[in-house]
Amino acid sequence: MLILLNKPFGVLPQFTDNSANPRPTLGDYVAVKGVYPAGRLDMDSEGLMLLTDDGRLQARIADPKHKMEKTYLVQVEGVPEDDQLALLRNGVTLKDGPTRPAGAEVIAPPDLWPRDPPIRERKSVPDSWLRLTLREGRNRQVRRMTAAVGLPTLRLVRWQVGIWSVDGLAPGAWREVQAR
């Protein structure tokens, strides 16, 4: 079984929260027993999460050695210069070492669902949208990469993992698909 979920902003990427002040979790959206996330997506990021009951599939999706592409739509503060895009494309040196080369391009603002809460707009600071495609998955990697080149992330939406996309799924909605 493979489930595609459009994880909303502010939802923990796990099924339970044992903190003193429980936060929304995947369990608030997917009431299917025995499925687990294949990879993670930070609480303050939104978009595609894959859930499966197949351990081998979970490992194939999440393990960086398989280099499964992950595509993100990223709203950044500022207007990207050619040298900033070249850094993203060639690999950025982070505290935990250099990243692999990534696909990076400026795109028109995508037609996405409204985020709740909305992004704080600053009239004096322009923003732009990027499409970033990675073949690795470090902790908060997209945010750290854009910050390292001087383009702080304002909104981060994982759009696609491998052949699976969040296209057509509203925030909190999910569908079961065939794992190919």
N, C-alpha and C positions, 0 to 999 in steps of 0.2 A: 504494500500500500504506500502511495506517495501523495501527500497533501500539500498543495500550494496555499499559503496563507499570506494575506496582505496585513502584516503586523502594523498596527497603528503606533504613532508616536506615544511614548510614555508607558508602553507595555513591556514588562520584563520578558526576556526571551527564554523563559522556563515555565513549567506548569504550576509551581508553588512558590509562595513567598512567606517565609516564616518570621519576617521582621515584625517589630512591635506595631508598625503602621503598614499593614499589607497594601501592596500596590497591585494594579491590574497585571495579570499573567496570561500566558497562552491558554490556560485552562478556562479563562473567562470567554474565550472565543471558539475553542475547538474541544468538543466533548466526546472525543474519540479515545478510547482506552488503548494503551500499548504503543502509542506513537511518540517519537522523540525528535527534537530538532537535529537536523543535519547541518551543523554550523550555528553560529550565533549572529545576532544583530543587536547592537546596543539599544538600551532603553530609549535613548534620545534619537535613534534612527528609525526609519520606517521602511515598509516595503516587503519584498519577497522573503519569506522563510519557508524552508522545506521541512516537512515532518514525515517521518517514515517509521514503520515497524520492522524494517529490514536492516539488520546491523551491517551487512556487507555494503548495501547501497548507501547507508549513512556514512560509512568510512570512505567510500569512493567520492562522495560529494564533499565531505568536510576535510579530508586529508590533503594538505598542500602538495604532496608528491604526485597527485593526479592532475594538478594544474588546471582544474576546472575553472573556466572563465566566470567572473562575476562582474556584472555591469552595474554601475551606480550613476544616478543623476544627482548632481551636486550643485547646490546653490552656494556660491562663494561671495565673499565681500571683496569688491574691487573688480577691475577689468583685466583679464589675463594678458600678459605680454608674451611674445613669441619665446623669449628665454625661459619664462616660467613653465610654459607648456613643454618645452624641450626637456627641462629638468624632470617633469613628471613622466615624460615618455622614455627617458633614458634611465630612470631610477633615481630616487632621492635617498640621501644618507640620513637615516634616523638614529636615535640613540642606540637602538638594537641592531644597527647595521644597515647596509644599503638594501633598498627594495629592488625587486625585479622590474624591468621595463614595463610600462603600462600604456594602454591606449588612452589618449587624452585629447579631447577636442571640445571647442566651444560650441554650444548648441543654442538654439532659440529657447526661450522659456517654455518648458513642456506643459501640456495640458493635464495637470495633476489635480487631484482632490484637494480641497482646502485642508491645511494643517490646523490641528487644534491642540494647543494654542497657536495662533499665527506667528510667523517670523516677525521680529521687530524690524520694521522698515526705518531706514535713516535717510532722509532726503538729501543730506550732504555727502553720502557715501554710496556710490553705485554698486550694484551687484550683477553677477553673471551666472550662467549655468554651464556646467561641464558634463560631458559623458566620460567617465573613467572606467576602464576595463582592466581588472587585475587578475593575476593567476596565482595569487597567494592570499593569505588571510590572517594578517597579524592583528593584534588587539588595536582597535580604533585606527587602523592603518590609513583609511582615506582621510580622516580628519587630520592626522599627523602629517601626511604627505602635503595636503593643501596648505596647512599652516607653515610647513617648512619652506615653501616657495612664496610665502607672503600673501596667501589667499585663504583666509580663515573660512571654514565651512559654516554656513548658516542653516542649511537644510540638507539632509542626506537620505536619499531614497534608493534602496537596492532594487533595481528594475529586473535583473535577469541573473540566473545561475545556470550555466550550461545552456541547455535547450529550453528551460522553463522560465516563463516570464510572469510578472504580476499584472500584465496588461489585461484590462477588463474586470479586475477584482477591486471592489470598493474596500476601504479600510475596515478590517475586522472580518471580511468575507474570506471564504476558503472554498476550494474544490479539490476533489480527488482526481488524479490523472494516472495514466499508465506510466510506469517507470520503464524507459527504453534503454 
